[in-house]
Amino acid sequence: MEGTTIVEPAFSPIEKTVSFYTRNDFAILNNLLLGRWEDLWKSAFAAYQDNRGIMEEYESGVRAIKSEYDRKWLNCLKERLFDELDGEAKRRVIETARADIANLLNAMEPAREDLLLFRTAWIDTGFDAAGAYAYSAQYKAVPFTVGSVFNIETISSCSLTPYREEENVGSDFYRYEIHVPAGKSILRLDPFVTHNEEGEVLLPPMRCRASGIRSGGSPRRRGVIALDYLGPLSELGHSPADQTAG
């Protein structure tokens, strides 16, 4: 019909954020939260080039558009491309990352019941720090003892069951067992089309307490660390989405 506007299928803001977060953009967001600019730009360059590669696979027929999700994904990929990581591209990266952080935090809801979440923390080659424990790529050695209270200023991906512990990825690991009291903010990713594993749950930047450390019980699992999730840092006046470029 003449004058009819064709509306392309599109993700909602939170669907778009989760779709990118569960691929590569988690590293961009977490480096922004910590103000680690060199690592942020490296992560952004890798992520955005991967986006371009996906678009080229669709265009060449290597990937087929089989569903409305594919059409939505293809339509939003072009929004996260750049030819050169210049000043304007960096501004866009920061602007997009801030919006993604806000989308994730605003989508979090109170846990309906007490939860026990698991996090597998891979240990980098050469890691050897007494009294310090790997938590993520941004927290390679966090010093604490039982009873210590400390902050994790990044968004943490956890799951309802231990994740990938049986895979030999060439790295030892710690298992974190995180107690989440009912009423504390979380985001379950199962309702979204994209997630890294069944039962994936995101925690906001948080304050936590190490409530126990015990033997790992296997050659590759160096230890099991029990954490109590005390609450989001936003409850303490910390505004994680309010970051500026360096």
Residue, then its C-alpha position, 0 to 999 in steps of 0.5 A: m500500500e502506498g505510503t505504508t511504512i515498513v517497520e523492521p523488527a527490533f530488540s527492546p533496549i534490554e534485549k539488545t544489551v543482553s544479546f551483546y553482553t553475553r557475547n563480548d561486551f561484558a568485558i567493555l562494561n566491566n572495564l568501564l566500571l573500573g576505569r581501565w581504559e587500555d583494557l576497555w579499548k582492546s575489548a571494544f576493538a575485538a568486540y566491534q570487529d567480531n560484530r563486523g565479521i558476523m554481518e559479513e557472514y550474513e551478507s555472504g550467506v555463511r549465516a542464514i536468516k532463519s528467524e525474527y531473532d536473526r533479523k533483529w540481531l542483523n539490524c542492530l549489529k550495524e549500530r556497533l561498528f566503526d572503521e577506526l577507533d578514533g575519538e568519535a568511535k571512543r565516545r560512541v563506545i562509552e555512550t553505548a556501554r553506559a546505556d548497557i550498564a544502566n539497562l542491566l541494573n534497571a532490569m534487575e529484580p529482587a530475588r524471590e527466595d534465597l539462592l545459592l549461585f556458582r561462579t567459576a573463576w579461571i586462574d591465569t597462568g603464573f598466578d601465585a599470590a598467597g592470601a589472594y584469589a582470582y575472581s575475574a579477568q579484572y580481578k586476578a588476585v583479590p586479597f581476603t580472609v574469612g570474614s573479610v568484607f570487600n567490594i566487587e565493582t563489576i557485574s558478575s555472571c553466575s549460575l544456578t549450577p557449577y559451570r564448565e568445571e569438567e572442561n579442561v581449558g588449560s587453567d585451574f580455577y576457584r569455585y565461588e558459592i555465592h549466597v544471595p538472600a531473598g530480596k537482593s537485586i539479580l537479573r536472570l538471563d533464562p527469559f532472554v534468547t541469548h545466555n551463556e548457560e542455562g540458569e545464568v544470573l547476573l549480580p550488580p556491582m556488590r559488597c560481599r563477605a567471605s564466609g568460608i574457604r575450603s579445599g577444592g577437592s580436585p586437582r584443578r579446583r584449587g579451592v571453594i570460596a563461600l561469599d555472602y552477597l550483602g547488597p548492591l553498591s548502589e545502596l551505598g551511594h555508589s553509582p556504577a553507571d556514572q563513569t567518564a572516559g580517560 
